[in-house]
Amino acid sequence: MKIGFDILGGDYAPQNCLEGVILAAKELPEDVKLVLIGDSEIAKSFFTEKGVNPNQFEYVHTTEVIEMGEAPTKAFSQKPNSSIFLGFKLLKEKQIDVFASAGNTGAMLVGSMFTVKAIPGVIRPCITTLLPKENGGFGLLLDVGTNADCKPDVLYQFGILGSIFSKEVYKIENPKVGLLNIGEEPEKGNLVAQAAYALMKDSKDFNFVGNIEGREVFSDKADVIVCEGFVGNILLKTAESFYEVIKSRNRSDEYFDKFNYELYGGTPVLGVNSNVLIGHGISTSLAFKNMILLSKDVVNAKLNDKITQIFQ
């Protein structure tokens, strides 16, 4: 297995990226090779200073970056030597099995859609986040920002994608799928939510358990929670900010500590023809380590093959 990793992606690249590589390398099996995309001279010098053998990694050299503030589509097309563009080129040519980056999220989505493309039958690929449950487990929330507005059939497909991801990567048998709404009753919510409920209620593609209210997202009522990206992104960032408030008050709690984004590293783009992982722009070395380890798990789960089989 070869994991392509963008060492120029993120607000604190390349140092945090390279420190994450060192941490991940200690836990990766011998048959997994890291392919580092970025400034190879800086990387080799960094590893040498840290007493790490730089020859254990492969390198694709570039110094060009798609900056966070650049327009994604324009930058992706006009910067063919950028780390993100090269990562997708390697992925398309099957020189790597997965590509992970905490760089420009928009550019990562553009690369996903126009380079490896959506799986036939998938209307809108999406991204996810984990939600810690009070009972010690985890739930999956999708979409969390890729698709601000969704039609009912797109939300229905999110239920399929989330179920496959939960089952294959997190080993949850027959995941319970809920629709995020302002009430439990079928007639509650806006027209999109009402229509999505009507589609999902008799689904044979996943185990639908009905509407989920905001106060239930951290309970065991659902393993997969479906919503539009606009709502999901707000919920995600609210949870992240609540964790920051807890930490700023010097409080420590085993449950609330699970809201630390560093523990999860990144999220796969579900519904595209290859393995793509997107990380938080402010990722720390710990977050990058966990992103790389999750990349391995996603490849081993053959997630995209299973999504393709379902949609065929």
C-alpha positions as CSV (number, residue, x, y, z in Angstrom):
1,M,0.0,0.0,0.0
2,K,1.2,3.5,-0.8
3,I,-0.3,6.5,1.0
4,G,0.2,9.9,-0.7
5,F,0.5,12.7,1.8
6,D,0.6,16.4,1.1
7,I,3.4,17.9,3.3
8,L,2.6,21.4,2.1
9,G,-1.1,21.3,3.2
10,G,-2.4,23.1,6.3
11,D,-1.8,26.3,8.1
12,Y,1.3,25.1,9.9
13,A,2.9,23.1,7.0
14,P,5.4,21.6,6.6
15,Q,6.5,21.2,10.2
16,N,3.3,19.8,11.6
17,C,3.0,17.6,8.6
18,L,6.5,16.2,8.9
19,E,6.1,15.6,12.7
20,G,2.9,13.8,12.0
21,V,4.8,11.6,9.4
22,I,7.3,10.6,12.1
23,L,4.6,9.7,14.5
24,A,2.6,7.7,12.0
25,A,5.7,5.9,10.6
26,K,6.1,4.3,14.1
27,E,2.7,2.7,13.9
28,L,2.4,1.7,10.2
29,P,3.1,-1.9,9.1
30,E,6.1,-2.6,7.0
31,D,4.0,-3.1,3.8
32,V,2.7,0.5,3.9
33,K,4.9,3.2,2.2
34,L,4.4,6.9,2.7
35,V,4.8,9.0,-0.5
36,L,5.5,12.6,0.6
37,I,4.4,15.3,-1.9
38,G,6.1,18.7,-1.3
39,D,9.5,20.1,-0.8
40,S,11.7,17.0,-0.5
41,E,14.8,18.9,0.5
42,I,13.1,20.5,3.5
43,A,11.6,17.1,4.4
44,K,14.9,15.2,4.2
45,S,16.7,17.8,6.2
46,F,13.9,17.8,8.9
47,F,14.0,14.0,9.2
48,T,17.8,14.0,9.5
49,E,17.7,16.6,12.3
50,K,15.2,14.5,14.1
51,G,17.3,11.3,13.8
52,V,14.9,9.7,11.4
53,N,16.1,7.9,8.3
54,P,14.7,10.0,5.3
55,N,15.2,7.0,2.9
56,Q,12.2,5.1,4.4
57,F,9.9,7.5,2.6
58,E,9.3,8.2,-1.1
59,Y,9.2,11.8,-2.4
60,V,7.5,13.8,-5.1
61,H,9.2,17.1,-5.1
62,T,7.4,20.5,-5.5
63,T,7.3,23.8,-3.8
64,E,4.1,25.1,-5.3
65,V,1.0,25.4,-3.0
66,I,-2.6,26.1,-3.6
67,E,-3.1,28.7,-0.8
68,M,-6.1,28.5,1.5
69,G,-7.6,31.8,0.1
70,E,-7.3,30.9,-3.6
71,A,-10.4,30.2,-5.7
72,P,-10.3,26.3,-5.8
73,T,-11.3,25.6,-9.5
74,K,-9.0,28.4,-10.9
75,A,-6.1,27.5,-8.7
76,F,-6.4,23.7,-9.4
77,S,-6.3,24.3,-13.2
78,Q,-3.6,26.9,-13.1
79,K,-1.2,25.2,-10.7
80,P,-0.3,21.8,-12.3
81,N,2.8,21.6,-10.1
82,S,1.0,22.2,-6.8
83,S,1.1,19.5,-4.2
84,I,-2.7,18.9,-4.4
85,F,-2.7,18.7,-8.2
86,L,0.3,16.2,-8.2
87,G,-1.4,14.2,-5.5
88,F,-4.5,13.7,-7.6
89,K,-2.3,13.0,-10.7
90,L,-0.6,10.1,-8.7
91,L,-4.0,8.9,-7.5
92,K,-5.5,8.8,-11.0
93,E,-2.5,7.0,-12.4
94,K,-2.8,4.5,-9.5
95,Q,0.8,5.2,-8.3
96,I,-0.7,5.7,-4.8
97,D,-3.7,4.1,-3.1
98,V,-5.0,7.1,-1.2
99,F,-4.3,10.8,-1.1
100,A,-4.5,12.8,2.1
101,S,-4.2,16.6,2.6
102,A,-5.1,19.4,5.0
103,G,-4.7,22.0,2.2
104,N,-7.4,24.0,0.4
105,T,-10.6,22.1,1.0
106,G,-12.2,23.4,-2.1
107,A,-9.3,22.4,-4.3
108,M,-9.4,18.9,-2.7
109,L,-13.1,18.6,-3.7
110,V,-12.4,20.0,-7.2
111,G,-9.7,17.4,-7.6
112,S,-12.0,14.7,-6.4
113,M,-14.7,15.6,-8.8
114,F,-12.7,16.4,-11.9
115,T,-9.7,14.0,-11.6
116,V,-11.0,10.7,-10.0
117,K,-14.6,11.7,-10.5
118,A,-17.8,10.6,-8.7
119,I,-18.8,6.9,-8.6
120,P,-21.5,6.4,-11.2
121,G,-24.9,6.8,-9.6
122,V,-23.7,9.0,-6.8
123,I,-25.4,12.4,-7.2
124,R,-23.2,14.4,-4.7
125,P,-20.1,13.1,-2.9
126,C,-19.9,14.3,0.7
127,I,-17.6,14.5,3.8
128,T,-18.3,13.4,7.3
129,T,-17.3,13.8,10.9
130,L,-17.5,11.5,14.0
131,L,-19.7,12.5,16.9
132,P,-18.8,11.0,20.3
133,K,-21.8,9.3,22.0
134,E,-22.5,9.5,25.7
135,N,-22.3,5.6,25.9
136,G,-18.7,5.6,24.7
137,G,-19.3,4.9,21.0
138,F,-19.3,7.2,18.0
139,G,-21.9,8.4,15.5
140,L,-21.3,9.6,12.0
141,L,-22.6,13.0,10.7
142,L,-22.9,13.8,7.0
143,D,-22.7,16.1,5.1
144,V,-20.6,18.6,7.0
145,G,-19.9,21.2,4.4
146,T,-19.6,19.9,0.8
147,N,-23.2,20.4,-0.1
148,A,-24.8,23.4,1.6
149,D,-28.2,22.7,-0.1
150,C,-29.4,19.2,-0.8
151,K,-32.4,17.7,-2.5
152,P,-34.3,14.8,-0.8
153,D,-32.7,12.1,-3.1
154,V,-29.2,13.4,-2.2
155,L,-30.0,13.1,1.5
156,Y,-31.3,9.6,0.8
157,Q,-27.9,8.7,-0.7
158,F,-26.1,10.1,2.2
159,G,-27.9,7.5,4.3
160,I,-26.4,4.8,2.0
161,L,-22.9,6.3,2.0
162,G,-22.9,6.7,5.8
163,S,-24.1,3.2,6.4
164,I,-21.4,1.7,4.3
165,F,-18.7,3.8,5.9
166,S,-19.9,3.0,9.4
167,K,-20.1,-0.7,8.7
168,E,-16.9,-1.2,6.8
169,V,-14.5,1.2,8.6
170,Y,-16.0,1.4,12.1
171,K,-17.4,-2.1,12.1
172,I,-20.9,-1.1,13.2
173,E,-23.3,-3.9,12.1
174,N,-26.6,-2.7,10.6
175,P,-26.0,1.0,11.4
176,K,-29.1,3.0,12.5
177,V,-29.7,5.9,10.2
178,G,-31.5,9.1,11.3
179,L,-32.5,12.3,9.6
180,L,-31.6,15.5,11.5
181,N,-34.7,17.5,12.0
182,I,-36.5,19.9,14.4
183,G,-38.9,17.3,15.7
184,E,-39.5,13.5,15.7
185,E,-42.8,13.6,13.7
186,P,-42.7,12.9,10.0
187,E,-44.4,16.2,9.1
188,K,-41.8,18.3,11.0
189,G,-39.1,20.4,9.3
190,N,-38.8,22.1,6.0
191,L,-40.0,20.7,2.7
192,V,-36.7,19.1,2.0
193,A,-36.7,17.3,5.3
194,Q,-40.3,16.2,4.9
195,A,-39.6,14.8,1.4
196,A,-36.4,13.1,2.5
197,Y,-38.3,11.4,5.4
198,A,-40.9,10.1,2.9
199,L,-38.1,8.6,0.8
200,M,-36.2,7.1,3.7
201,K,-39.0,5.7,5.9
202,D,-39.4,2.5,3.8
203,S,-35.8,2.1,2.7
204,K,-34.3,-1.3,2.1
205,D,-30.9,0.3,1.5
206,F,-30.3,1.1,5.2
207,N,-31.8,0.9,8.7
208,F,-33.8,4.1,9.0
209,V,-34.9,5.0,12.6
210,G,-36.7,8.3,11.9
211,N,-36.0,11.9,12.7
212,I,-33.2,12.9,15.1
213,E,-33.5,16.1,17.1
214,G,-30.5,18.2,18.0
215,R,-30.6,17.1,21.6
216,E,-30.2,13.4,20.5
217,V,-27.2,13.7,18.2
218,F,-24.8,12.5,21.0
219,S,-27.2,9.7,22.1
220,D,-27.4,6.1,20.9
221,K,-30.5,6.7,18.9
222,A,-28.7,6.7,15.6
223,D,-25.2,5.6,14.3
224,V,-25.5,7.7,11.1
225,I,-27.1,11.2,11.1
226,V,-28.0,12.7,7.7
227,C,-28.3,16.4,7.0
228,E,-27.5,19.2,4.5
229,G,-23.9,20.4,4.6
230,F,-25.0,23.9,5.8
231,V,-26.6,22.4,9.0
232,G,-23.9,19.8,9.4
233,N,-21.0,22.3,9.3
234,I,-22.7,24.5,11.9
235,L,-23.2,21.5,14.2
236,L,-19.6,20.3,13.7
237,K,-18.1,23.7,14.5
238,T,-20.4,24.2,17.4
239,A,-19.1,20.9,18.9
240,E,-15.5,21.9,18.2
241,S,-16.0,25.3,19.8
242,F,-17.6,23.8,22.9
243,Y,-14.6,21.6,23.3
244,E,-12.4,24.7,23.1
245,V,-14.5,26.4,25.8
246,I,-14.1,23.4,28.1
247,K,-10.3,23.4,27.6
248,S,-10.0,27.2,28.1
249,R,-11.6,26.8,31.5
250,N,-9.0,24.1,32.4
251,R,-11.6,21.4,32.7
252,S,-10.9,17.8,31.8
253,D,-13.4,15.2,31.2
254,E,-13.0,11.8,29.4
255,Y,-16.2,12.3,27.3
256,F,-15.6,15.9,26.3
257,D,-12.0,15.1,25.4
258,K,-13.3,13.0,22.6
259,F,-14.4,16.1,20.8
260,N,-10.8,17.0,20.1
261,Y,-10.6,16.9,16.3
262,E,-6.9,15.8,16.5
263,L,-8.0,12.3,17.5
264,Y,-9.7,11.7,14.1
265,G,-7.3,13.5,11.7
266,G,-9.5,13.8,8.7
267,T,-12.5,12.5,6.7
268,P,-12.8,10.6,3.5
269,V,-14.7,12.1,0.6
270,L,-17.5,9.5,0.2
271,G,-18.7,8.7,-3.3
272,V,-15.7,9.3,-5.5
273,N,-13.8,6.7,-7.5
274,S,-10.7,6.6,-5.3
275,N,-9.6,7.2,-1.7
276,V,-9.3,10.9,-0.8
277,L,-9.0,12.3,2.8
278,I,-9.4,15.9,3.8
279,G,-7.9,17.2,7.0
280,H,-8.5,20.3,9.2
281,G,-6.4,23.3,8.1
282,I,-5.2,23.9,11.6
283,S,-4.1,20.2,12.0
284,T,-1.4,19.4,14.6
285,S,1.2,16.7,14.3
286,L,-1.2,14.4,16.2
287,A,-4.0,15.1,13.8
288,F,-1.8,14.4,10.8
289,K,-0.7,11.1,12.4
290,N,-4.3,10.0,12.8
291,M,-5.1,11.2,9.3
292,I,-2.4,8.9,7.9
293,L,-3.6,6.0,10.0
294,L,-7.2,6.5,8.9
295,S,-6.0,6.5,5.3
296,K,-4.6,3.0,5.8
297,D,-7.9,1.9,7.4
298,V,-9.9,3.3,4.5
299,V,-7.8,1.5,1.9
300,N,-7.9,-1.8,3.8
301,A,-11.7,-1.5,4.1
302,K,-12.0,-1.3,0.3
303,L,-14.6,1.3,0.9
304,N,-14.9,2.6,-2.6
305,D,-15.3,-0.9,-4.1
306,K,-18.2,-1.5,-1.7
307,I,-19.8,1.8,-2.5
308,T,-19.5,1.1,-6.2
309,Q,-21.1,-2.4,-5.8
310,I,-24.1,-0.9,-3.9
311,F,-24.7,1.8,-6.5
312,Q,-24.3,-0.6,-9.4
